[in-house]
Amino acid sequence: MVNDIDRGFQENKAVSTQKNGRAIGSHLGKPIYESITDQDVTYIFDRLAECDTEGCPLDQVKRGELLLQPGLIYRQAS
């Protein structure tokens, strides 16, 4: 069985180093945050990933981007 990490997801859990910006919407019952900062790196919400029942193909994620559950793509702020 493939877990979410093997599929290229990162669980969006509040940890001591992570800060979430304001919620700007929701997708599949989970909040979409305007930004996420983790270990002094800020990522800005960019788009929804194209996913199916097998997961989200990683070829849609570019360098400097994160794919978070449930299919949210954030890009590193410049």
KEDREN-694958 format. One record per residue: residue in one letter; x, y, z of N, C-alpha, C, O in turn. Coordinates in pm, 1 decimal. Layout:
KEDREN-694958
residuo->A; n.east->X; n.north->Y; n.up->Z; ca.east->X; ca.north->Y; ca.up->Z; c.east->X; c.north->Y; c.up->Z; o.east->X; o.north->Y; o.up->Z
...
This chain:
KEDREN-694958
residuo->M; n.east->84.3; n.north->-118.3; n.up->0.0; ca.east->0.0; ca.north->0.0; ca.up->0.0; c.east->88.7; c.north->124.4; c.up->0.0; o.east->184.4; o.north->132.5; o.up->77.0
residuo->V; n.east->57.7; n.north->219.7; n.up->-84.6; ca.east->135.6; ca.north->342.8; ca.up->-96.1; c.east->76.6; c.north->446.4; c.up->-1.4; o.east->-43.4; o.north->473.8; o.up->-5.0
residuo->N; n.east->161.3; n.north->503.5; n.up->82.9; ca.east->109.5; ca.north->608.2; ca.up->170.6; c.east->121.9; c.north->743.7; c.up->102.3; o.east->180.1; o.north->754.7; o.up->-5.6
residuo->D; n.east->66.9; n.north->846.3; n.up->165.6; ca.east->64.1; ca.north->979.5; ca.up->104.5; c.east->203.1; c.north->1035.8; c.up->80.5; o.east->224.5; o.north->1104.6; o.up->-19.4
residuo->I; n.east->298.1; n.north->1008.8; n.up->169.0; ca.east->433.3; ca.north->1060.2; ca.up->149.8; c.east->493.7; c.north->998.7; c.up->24.0; o.east->561.4; o.north->1067.9; o.up->-52.0
residuo->D; n.east->469.8; n.north->867.7; n.up->0.8; ca.east->521.1; ca.north->802.7; ca.up->-119.0; c.east->461.2; c.north->862.9; c.up->-245.7; o.east->523.5; o.north->857.8; o.up->-351.8
residuo->R; n.east->343.1; n.north->918.9; n.up->-236.0; ca.east->278.4; ca.north->980.5; ca.up->-351.8; c.east->326.3; c.north->1123.3; c.up->-374.0; o.east->284.9; o.north->1187.0; o.up->-470.9
residuo->G; n.east->411.3; n.north->1174.6; n.up->-288.3; ca.east->462.0; ca.north->1309.3; ca.up->-306.2; c.east->386.9; c.north->1414.3; c.up->-227.0; o.east->407.1; o.north->1533.9; o.up->-247.7
residuo->F; n.east->301.1; n.north->1371.2; n.up->-137.2; ca.east->227.9; ca.north->1464.8; ca.up->-53.3; c.east->308.1; c.north->1496.3; c.up->71.3; o.east->389.9; o.north->1415.9; o.up->116.0
residuo->Q; n.east->284.3; n.north->1612.7; n.up->126.5; ca.east->329.7; ca.north->1644.3; ca.up->260.5; c.east->204.7; c.north->1673.0; c.up->340.8; o.east->117.5; o.north->1747.7; o.up->296.1
residuo->E; n.east->195.4; n.north->1615.3; n.up->456.9; ca.east->81.4; ca.north->1641.5; ca.up->543.6; c.east->93.8; c.north->1783.5; c.up->596.4; o.east->198.9; o.north->1822.2; o.up->647.5
residuo->N; n.east->-12.2; n.north->1860.2; n.up->584.4; ca.east->-11.4; ca.north->1998.8; ca.up->629.6; c.east->-51.7; c.north->2003.2; c.up->776.3; o.east->-163.5; o.north->2042.5; o.up->809.7
residuo->K; n.east->39.2; n.north->1963.1; n.up->863.0; ca.east->14.3; ca.north->1962.3; ca.up->1006.5; c.east->85.1; c.north->2080.7; c.up->1069.3; o.east->194.4; o.north->2119.4; o.up->1027.9
residuo->A; n.east->21.0; n.north->2137.0; n.up->1169.1; ca.east->85.0; ca.north->2247.5; ca.up->1240.6; c.east->200.4; c.north->2191.4; c.up->1323.0; o.east->179.7; o.north->2108.3; o.up->1411.4
residuo->V; n.east->319.2; n.north->2236.3; n.up->1294.4; ca.east->436.9; ca.north->2199.4; ca.up->1371.9; c.east->499.9; c.north->2328.3; c.up->1420.2; o.east->463.5; o.north->2436.8; o.up->1375.1
residuo->S; n.east->593.6; n.north->2316.6; n.up->1511.2; ca.east->648.3; ca.north->2435.8; ca.up->1575.0; c.east->712.3; c.north->2532.5; c.up->1475.8; o.east->717.2; o.north->2652.6; o.up->1502.7
residuo->T; n.east->761.1; n.north->2483.8; n.up->1362.3; ca.east->827.7; ca.north->2572.5; ca.up->1267.2; c.east->734.3; c.north->2621.3; c.up->1156.7; o.east->774.6; o.north->2705.2; o.up->1076.1
residuo->Q; n.east->613.1; n.north->2572.2; n.up->1150.6; ca.east->522.6; ca.north->2607.7; ca.up->1041.0; c.east->422.5; c.north->2713.2; c.up->1084.8; o.east->363.8; o.north->2704.7; o.up->1192.6
residuo->K; n.east->404.0; n.north->2813.9; n.up->998.1; ca.east->304.4; ca.north->2917.9; ca.up->1021.5; c.east->217.8; c.north->2927.6; c.up->897.3; o.east->268.5; o.north->2930.6; o.up->785.2
residuo->N; n.east->87.5; n.north->2932.6; n.up->917.6; ca.east->-6.1; ca.north->2943.9; ca.up->806.9; c.east->-57.4; c.north->3086.3; c.up->796.9; o.east->-85.8; o.north->3150.1; o.up->898.3
residuo->G; n.east->-69.2; n.north->3136.3; n.up->673.6; ca.east->-132.6; ca.north->3265.4; ca.up->649.9; c.east->-283.1; c.north->3251.6; c.up->666.1; o.east->-332.3; o.north->3150.8; o.up->716.7
residuo->R; n.east->-354.8; n.north->3352.6; n.up->623.1; ca.east->-500.6; ca.north->3349.2; ca.up->637.9; c.east->-561.4; c.north->3248.5; c.up->540.7; o.east->-509.3; o.north->3225.8; o.up->431.5
residuo->A; n.east->-672.2; n.north->3189.0; n.up->582.5; ca.east->-743.9; ca.north->3095.6; ca.up->496.4; c.east->-813.9; c.north->3175.4; c.up->386.6; o.east->-882.7; o.north->3273.6; o.up->414.7
residuo->I; n.east->-796.2; n.north->3133.2; n.up->262.3; ca.east->-857.1; ca.north->3203.1; ca.up->148.4; c.east->-961.5; c.north->3117.2; c.up->78.4; o.east->-1020.5; o.north->3159.3; o.up->-21.2
residuo->G; n.east->-984.1; n.north->2998.6; n.up->129.6; ca.east->-1082.8; ca.north->2909.2; ca.up->71.4; c.east->-1065.8; c.north->2770.4; c.up->128.4; o.east->-996.0; o.north->2750.1; o.up->227.7
residuo->S; n.east->-1130.8; n.north->2675.2; n.up->63.8; ca.east->-1115.8; ca.north->2536.0; ca.up->106.0; c.east->-1125.1; c.north->2445.8; c.up->-16.6; o.east->-1179.2; o.north->2483.2; o.up->-120.6
residuo->H; n.east->-1070.8; n.north->2326.6; n.up->-0.4; ca.east->-1072.9; ca.north->2226.9; ca.up->-107.7; c.east->-1084.9; c.north->2090.6; c.up->-42.2; o.east->-1000.9; o.north->2052.4; o.up->39.2
residuo->L; n.east->-1188.9; n.north->2017.8; n.up->-77.9; ca.east->-1215.2; ca.north->1885.3; ca.up->-22.1; c.east->-1216.2; c.north->1888.3; c.up->130.5; o.east->-1166.2; o.north->1796.9; o.up->196.1
residuo->G; n.east->-1273.7; n.north->1994.2; n.up->185.4; ca.east->-1289.8; ca.north->2004.8; ca.up->329.7; c.east->-1168.3; c.north->2052.9; c.up->406.7; o.east->-1172.6; o.north->2060.9; o.up->529.4
residuo->K; n.east->-1060.3; n.north->2084.9; n.up->337.4; ca.east->-938.1; ca.north->2133.1; ca.up->403.5; c.east->-916.7; c.north->2279.7; c.up->366.3; o.east->-947.1; o.north->2319.9; o.up->254.0
residuo->P; n.east->-864.5; n.north->2360.3; n.up->460.1; ca.east->-841.9; ca.north->2501.3; ca.up->428.1; c.east->-729.9; c.north->2520.5; c.up->326.8; o.east->-632.3; o.north->2445.5; o.up->324.2
residuo->I; n.east->-746.0; n.north->2621.9; n.up->244.3; ca.east->-638.9; ca.north->2667.5; ca.up->155.6; c.east->-584.3; c.north->2794.3; c.up->220.1; o.east->-656.1; o.north->2893.2; o.up->234.9
residuo->Y; n.east->-457.7; n.north->2790.7; n.up->258.1; ca.east->-395.6; ca.north->2907.2; ca.up->319.5; c.east->-328.0; c.north->2991.0; c.up->212.1; o.east->-269.4; o.north->2938.3; o.up->117.5
residuo->E; n.east->-337.2; n.north->3121.8; n.up->228.4; ca.east->-272.3; ca.north->3213.8; ca.up->135.0; c.east->-122.6; c.north->3186.2; c.up->127.5; o.east->-62.5; o.north->3192.8; o.up->20.2
residuo->S; n.east->-63.2; n.north->3155.2; n.up->242.6; ca.east->79.9; ca.north->3125.3; ca.up->247.6; c.east->107.6; c.north->3028.1; c.up->361.0; o.east->29.8; o.north->3014.9; o.up->455.4
residuo->I; n.east->220.5; n.north->2961.0; n.up->348.6; ca.east->269.9; ca.north->2870.3; ca.up->451.7; c.east->418.3; c.north->2899.5; c.up->466.6; o.east->491.4; o.north->2904.9; o.up->367.7
residuo->T; n.east->462.3; n.north->2918.2; n.up->589.5; ca.east->604.5; ca.north->2939.1; ca.up->616.1; c.east->653.7; c.north->2823.6; c.up->701.0; o.east->596.3; o.north->2793.5; o.up->805.6
residuo->D; n.east->760.0; n.north->2759.1; n.up->655.9; ca.east->818.8; ca.north->2646.8; ca.up->728.0; c.east->969.9; c.north->2659.1; c.up->719.8; o.east->1025.7; o.north->2673.4; o.up->611.0
residuo->Q; n.east->1035.2; n.north->2653.6; n.up->833.1; ca.east->1181.2; ca.north->2664.6; ca.up->841.1; c.east->1230.6; c.north->2789.2; c.up->767.6; o.east->1326.9; o.north->2783.5; o.up->691.1
residuo->D; n.east->1163.5; n.north->2901.2; n.up->791.9; ca.east->1199.5; ca.north->3032.3; ca.up->736.0; c.east->1186.6; c.north->3041.9; c.up->583.8; o.east->1242.8; o.north->3133.2; o.up->523.4
residuo->V; n.east->1114.5; n.north->2950.4; n.up->521.7; ca.east->1086.8; ca.north->2956.9; ca.up->377.7; c.east->936.2; c.north->2974.5; c.up->361.3; o.east->857.8; o.north->2899.0; o.up->418.9
residuo->T; n.east->896.1; n.north->3074.1; n.up->282.8; ca.east->754.2; ca.north->3101.6; ca.up->262.3; c.east->710.4; c.north->3051.1; c.up->125.4; o.east->778.8; o.north->3070.5; o.up->24.8
residuo->Y; n.east->595.0; n.north->2986.3; n.up->124.5; ca.east->532.8; ca.north->2935.6; ca.up->2.3; c.east->396.0; c.north->3000.6; c.up->-10.4; o.east->324.6; o.north->3016.3; o.up->88.6
residuo->I; n.east->359.7; n.north->3038.2; n.up->-132.2; ca.east->233.9; ca.north->3104.8; ca.up->-163.0; c.east->145.6; c.north->3006.5; c.up->-239.9; o.east->193.0; o.north->2936.4; o.up->-329.3
residuo->F; n.east->15.5; n.north->3001.7; n.up->-204.0; ca.east->-74.9; ca.north->2913.8; ca.up->-278.0; c.east->-75.0; c.north->2954.6; c.up->-424.4; o.east->-87.2; o.north->3072.6; o.up->-457.2
residuo->D; n.east->-61.0; n.north->2855.1; n.up->-512.6; ca.east->-55.4; ca.north->2881.8; ca.up->-656.2; c.east->-173.9; c.north->2821.9; c.up->-730.8; o.east->-239.1; o.north->2890.3; o.up->-809.7
residuo->R; n.east->-202.0; n.north->2693.6; n.up->-705.9; ca.east->-307.0; ca.north->2628.8; ca.up->-784.4; c.east->-343.7; c.north->2493.9; c.up->-723.6; o.east->-276.1; o.north->2442.1; o.up->-634.8
residuo->L; n.east->-454.3; n.north->2438.9; n.up->-775.5; ca.east->-495.0; ca.north->2303.4; ca.up->-739.8; c.east->-425.0; c.north->2205.0; c.up->-832.5; o.east->-411.3; o.north->2229.8; o.up->-952.3
residuo->A; n.east->-381.8; n.north->2095.3; n.up->-776.8; ca.east->-320.9; ca.north->1989.6; ca.up->-856.9; c.east->-429.9; c.north->1908.9; c.up->-926.6; o.east->-543.5; o.north->1901.9; o.up->-879.6
residuo->E; n.east->-394.0; n.north->1849.0; n.up->-1037.6; ca.east->-483.8; ca.north->1756.4; ca.up->-1106.0; c.east->-459.7; c.north->1618.8; c.up->-1046.2; o.east->-352.3; o.north->1561.0; o.up->-1062.8
residuo->C; n.east->-560.2; n.north->1566.5; n.up->-976.5; ca.east->-546.9; ca.north->1439.0; ca.up->-906.1; c.east->-659.4; c.north->1345.4; c.up->-948.5; o.east->-762.7; o.north->1388.2; o.up->-999.9
residuo->D; n.east->-636.4; n.north->1217.3; n.up->-925.6; ca.east->-739.7; ca.north->1117.8; ca.up->-949.6; c.east->-739.8; c.north->1020.5; c.up->-832.3; o.east->-678.1; o.north->1047.7; o.up->-729.3
residuo->T; n.east->-807.4; n.north->909.2; n.up->-846.6; ca.east->-817.2; ca.north->813.5; ca.up->-736.6; c.east->-683.8; c.north->750.0; c.up->-700.8; o.east->-670.3; o.north->692.4; o.up->-592.9
residuo->E; n.east->-585.5; n.north->759.4; n.up->-788.8; ca.east->-452.7; ca.north->702.7; ca.up->-764.0; c.east->-356.8; c.north->803.4; c.up->-701.8; o.east->-246.4; o.north->766.7; o.up->-661.6
residuo->G; n.east->-397.2; n.north->929.1; n.up->-693.5; ca.east->-311.1; ca.north->1032.1; ca.up->-636.6; c.east->-292.2; c.north->1148.0; c.up->-733.1; o.east->-370.0; o.north->1167.2; o.up->-826.5
residuo->C; n.east->-187.1; n.north->1224.4; n.up->-708.2; ca.east->-155.6; ca.north->1342.2; ca.up->-790.1; c.east->-21.8; c.north->1320.1; c.up->-859.0; o.east->79.6; o.north->1306.2; o.up->-790.6
residuo->P; n.east->-17.8; n.north->1316.3; n.up->-991.4; ca.east->109.0; ca.north->1298.1; ca.up->-1061.5; c.east->208.7; c.north->1409.1; c.up->-1025.7; o.east->174.3; o.north->1527.3; o.up->-1025.2
residuo->L; n.east->330.1; n.north->1369.4; n.up->-996.5; ca.east->432.1; ca.north->1464.6; ca.up->-952.7; c.east->490.9; c.north->1547.0; c.up->-1066.5; o.east->559.5; o.north->1646.0; o.up->-1041.2
residuo->D; n.east->465.3; n.north->1508.0; n.up->-1192.1; ca.east->522.3; ca.north->1584.5; ca.up->-1302.8; c.east->460.6; c.north->1723.4; c.up->-1317.2; o.east->509.8; o.north->1804.8; o.up->-1395.2
residuo->Q; n.east->354.5; n.north->1751.0; n.up->-1243.5; ca.east->293.6; ca.north->1883.7; ca.up->-1247.4; c.east->352.9; c.north->1978.2; c.up->-1142.8; o.east->316.8; o.north->2095.7; o.up->-1137.1
residuo->V; n.east->443.4; n.north->1926.8; n.up->-1060.7; ca.east->508.1; ca.north->2007.3; ca.up->-957.2; c.east->645.9; c.north->2048.7; c.up->-1007.5; o.east->727.6; o.north->1964.8; o.up->-1045.3
residuo->K; n.east->669.7; n.north->2178.6; n.up->-1007.2; ca.east->796.0; ca.north->2232.7; ca.up->-1057.9; c.east->893.5; c.north->2257.6; c.up->-943.5; o.east->856.7; o.north->2250.5; o.up->-826.2
residuo->R; n.east->1015.6; n.north->2286.1; n.up->-978.5; ca.east->1118.2; ca.north->2320.1; ca.up->-879.1; c.east->1069.7; c.north->2439.8; c.up->-797.0; o.east->1016.8; o.north->2536.5; o.up->-851.9
residuo->G; n.east->1088.4; n.north->2432.2; n.up->-665.5; ca.east->1047.4; ca.north->2541.0; ca.up->-577.1; c.east->901.0; c.north->2536.6; c.up->-539.0; o.east->848.6; o.north->2633.3; o.up->-483.8
residuo->E; n.east->833.6; n.north->2424.9; n.up->-567.7; ca.east->692.7; ca.north->2410.3; ca.up->-533.2; c.east->673.6; c.north->2294.4; c.up->-436.4; o.east->754.2; o.north->2201.6; o.up->-430.7
residuo->L; n.east->565.0; n.north->2302.2; n.up->-360.6; ca.east->525.1; ca.north->2195.6; ca.up->-268.9; c.east->386.8; c.north->2147.1; c.up->-307.8; o.east->301.9; o.north->2226.2; o.up->-348.6
residuo->L; n.east->364.3; n.north->2018.3; n.up->-295.3; ca.east->232.9; ca.north->1958.8; ca.up->-315.5; c.east->184.9; c.north->1911.6; c.up->-179.8; o.east->243.9; o.north->1821.4; o.up->-120.3
residuo->L; n.east->77.5; n.north->1972.7; n.up->-130.7; ca.east->22.6; ca.north->1938.4; ca.up->-0.3; c.east->-114.1; c.north->1875.2; c.up->-16.7; o.east->-184.0; o.north->1900.9; o.up->-114.6
residuo->Q; n.east->-151.8; n.north->1793.0; n.up->78.6; ca.east->-285.4; ca.north->1734.9; ca.up->76.0; c.east->-387.1; c.north->1845.1; c.up->92.8; o.east->-360.7; o.north->1938.9; o.up->168.1
residuo->P; n.east->-497.9; n.north->1840.3; n.up->29.9; ca.east->-546.5; ca.north->1740.1; ca.up->-65.1; c.east->-529.7; c.north->1784.2; c.up->-210.6; o.east->-628.7; o.north->1798.0; o.up->-282.5
residuo->G; n.east->-407.5; n.north->1806.0; n.up->-254.1; ca.east->-382.1; ca.north->1846.6; ca.up->-391.9; c.east->-365.7; c.north->1996.5; c.up->-408.6; o.east->-413.0; o.north->2054.2; o.up->-506.5
residuo->L; n.east->-298.9; n.north->2059.8; n.up->-313.1; ca.east->-273.1; ca.north->2203.4; ca.up->-318.8; c.east->-127.1; c.north->2225.8; c.up->-355.2; o.east->-38.2; o.north->2167.3; o.up->-293.5
residuo->I; n.east->-101.9; n.north->2309.2; n.up->-454.1; ca.east->35.7; ca.north->2338.6; ca.up->-494.0; c.east->70.5; c.north->2480.2; c.up->-449.4; o.east->1.4; o.north->2576.7; o.up->-481.9
residuo->Y; n.east->179.0; n.north->2489.4; n.up->-374.5; ca.east->232.6; ca.north->2617.0; ca.up->-327.0; c.east->366.9; c.north->2639.3; c.up->-394.4; o.east->443.7; o.north->2545.0; o.up->-413.2
residuo->R; n.east->396.0; n.north->2765.3; n.up->-431.5; ca.east->525.7; ca.north->2798.7; ca.up->-491.2; c.east->606.1; c.north->2880.9; c.up->-392.0; o.east->550.7; o.north->2958.7; o.up->-314.3
residuo->Q; n.east->735.8; n.north->2862.8; n.up->-395.6; ca.east->823.2; ca.north->2936.2; ca.up->-305.5; c.east->816.8; c.north->3084.7; c.up->-338.7; o.east->827.5; o.north->3124.1; o.up->-454.8
residuo->A; n.east->799.2; n.north->3166.3; n.up->-235.7; ca.east->793.8; ca.north->3311.7; ca.up->-254.6; c.east->930.8; c.north->3362.6; c.up->-295.3; o.east->1033.5; o.north->3310.9; o.up->-251.4
residuo->S; n.east->930.9; n.north->3465.0; n.up->-380.1; ca.east->1059.3; ca.north->3519.5; ca.up->-425.9; c.east->1107.3; c.north->3630.5; c.up->-335.5; o.east->1213.7; o.north->3687.7; o.up->-359.1
